[in-house]
Amino acid sequence: MKEKRLIVNADDFGMSAGITDAILIAHRHGFLTSTSLMANMPGAGYALEQARRAPDLGIGVHLNICEGRPILPKSEVKSLVDANGNFHAPPAMIRKLSRWQVVGSELEAEFRAQITWMKQRGFRPTHADSHHHMHLYPAALRPFARALRTEEVRCVRASRFSHWPMDQPKLAPDKNRPIRRAAVRAYRAFAQAALRVQFKSPESRLAFIASHPRDPEALRDRWAAVLENLAPGTYELACHPGLFDPAFSPGDRIHSQREAELYCLTDRALREHLQRNEVRLISYHDLAHQALMDGTIANAVAS
């Protein structure tokens, strides 16, 4: 019988000291298995310095084109930055990607620069995803895949979601817009299929009702419901733990949610829940190793 496998991945590693410290706490004292580094953020160096003390933590790259400044000089990524050399904020970048107002070669070059920055410091990314899922927009999907193939990153985040419990219609945030919802679902399935031809990924990410994301107890109940209903397969639970950081948190709209997620990730009862439901925790490193052993991505990376 196919087993249940779960990657628990924290985004935003290196975004701030409080986020970095929380991710390491969740790994050392909880059930976090993996994280994704924001290589272009000021705290990235601190994050990798601390990560050397956590050898079992899988570290991927959280490719970022909508916050902070690029790794490359602004003259090399003109379509991605404003007059001050900063990345366009998420709403503006989404508009540019949706209208194909970005240069694909610039996207690919910046993606590669962020991966290279990490590799030059002794860390080969176990996987790639992106801040605010920017790589999933059609204008970015091909540059993303080209950059990963060139840099030999073997695993990517799943493009589609699985909703648990399955009988909860409120899981869809745009439930009153069925045509749009169907189109988004179809595109995510397409992106999932396109990327899985070239890279290894989980079958899907887990999504669940989170009507009170800042309430630790309510959030824990949601996570427990997900784990109870988990079908056999390989999944990712993406999260954003963080500790309050006076230099960062006041301007962070999800800082309370980050603290609630850290509470859940270090909750002993949830860890026991994983064990009772026979959910095996893995990292993207494990996924990549499996892919190399069974040869599912060797040809794609070599091509």
C-alpha positions, -999 to 999 in steps of 0.1 A, spaced: 0 0 0 13 35 -9 24 54 22 16 89 34 46 112 31 47 149 41 72 176 35 67 204 61 84 235 44 88 270 58 90 298 34 109 331 39 141 318 54 164 349 57 136 374 55 143 386 90 161 373 121 129 365 138 116 344 109 150 326 106 152 318 143 116 305 143 122 282 114 152 267 132 132 263 164 105 246 145 130 222 130 149 214 161 120 212 185 91 204 162 83 186 129 95 211 103 117 193 77 125 219 51 128 256 43 132 280 14 158 307 14 152 343 2 187 348 -12 182 385 -21 171 396 14 195 412 39 191 384 64 200 356 40 237 355 52 226 352 88 202 324 78 228 303 61 253 309 90 227 295 114 217 267 90 252 252 93 242 241 128 211 223 114 225 197 90 193 178 87 172 208 76 166 207 38 171 241 23 157 252 -10 155 285 -27 125 309 -24 129 328 -57 119 363 -52 110 390 -78 86 411 -58 104 423 -26 137 439 -20 164 444 -46 177 419 -72 210 401 -69 219 413 -104 225 450 -112 193 468 -121 207 475 -156 204 437 -163 169 433 -150 152 465 -161 117 450 -167 117 437 -131 126 468 -111 114 503 -105 133 536 -110 150 530 -76 162 495 -85 137 477 -62 115 449 -74 80 460 -82 56 452 -53 35 421 -56 4 437 -71 24 456 -97 46 425 -105 14 404 -109 1 429 -134 34 429 -154 35 391 -155 -1 388 -165 4 413 -194 37 397 -204 55 430 -196 86 413 -183 116 400 -203 120 363 -200 158 363 -202 159 388 -173 137 366 -152 158 335 -159 190 354 -152 178 367 -118 165 333 -109 198 318 -117 217 346 -98 197 338 -66 204 301 -69 241 308 -76 244 331 -46 233 302 -24 255 277 -41 286 300 -38 281 298 0 281 261 1 244 253 -1 229 235 -31 192 240 -31 171 209 -25 142 225 -43 127 257 -57 95 277 -52 88 314 -53 76 343 -32 39 348 -37 40 319 -63 53 343 -90 69 315 -110 34 301 -118 24 330 -140 26 320 -176 52 347 -184 75 332 -157 70 295 -160 94 288 -188 122 311 -174 117 294 -141 121 259 -156 151 269 -177 169 284 -147 163 253 -126 175 229 -154 207 250 -159 214 251 -122 205 214 -117 178 220 -91 159 188 -92 127 194 -72 99 220 -73 69 229 -52 36 214 -64 14 238 -84 -19 223 -73 -37 220 -40 -55 192 -22 -83 204 0 -90 185 32 -116 176 43 -129 170 8 -165 178 17 -158 215 27 -170 238 -1 -158 269 17 -122 260 11 -123 279 -22 -119 316 -15 -135 325 -47 -165 302 -43 -189 327 -59 -168 328 -91 -170 293 -104 -157 300 -139 -126 317 -126 -121 290 -100 -123 263 -127 -99 282 -149 -74 286 -121 -77 249 -112 -72 239 -148 -41 261 -152 -26 248 -119 -31 213 -132 -13 222 -165 16 238 -146 19 208 -124 20 185 -154 45 207 -172 69 209 -143 66 173 -133 79 162 -167 112 179 -158 114 179 -120 103 159 -91 75 174 -69 49 164 -44 16 154 -58 0 185 -43 2 210 -15 -23 208 14 -49 235 18 -74 237 46 -99 261 62 -80 287 81 -107 312 90 -87 321 122 -51 319 111 -39 340 140 -56 318 166 -31 290 175 -57 266 189 -80 271 158 -51 267 135 -39 235 153 -74 221 148 -73 228 111 -39 211 107 -52 181 127 -82 178 104 -58 178 74 -37 150 88 -67 129 97 -80 130 62 -46 126 44 -48 100 16 -17 80 6 7 100 -15 34 127 -11 23 162 0 38 195 11 25 216 40 38 251 33 40 274 63 54 307 74 66 305 111 81 335 128 90 352 161 81 388 168 110 409 156 108 446 165 128 455 134 105 437 110 72 425 125 53 458 129 52 461 91 45 424 84 8 419 78 10 382 88 32 384 119 5 370 142 -1 341 118 36 334 118 36 331 156 5 308 155 22 285 130 53 283 151 31 272 180 16 245 158 49 233 145 62 227 180 30 212 194 36 177 208 0 166 202 3 174 165 35 154 163 17 125 179 -11 130 155 13 125 126 25 92 142 -10 79 148 -20 85 112 12 69 99 24 100 81 61 99 73 80 132 75 104 137 46 123 167 31 128 177 -5 163 163 -1 147 129 3 124 135 -27 154 144 -49 174 113 -37 144 91 -45 142 107 -80 179 100 -86 176 64 -75 146 56 -97 159 77 -126 127 98 -130 146 131 -135 181 121 -146 173 126 -183 154 158 -178 183 174 -158 209 162 -183 190 175 -213 
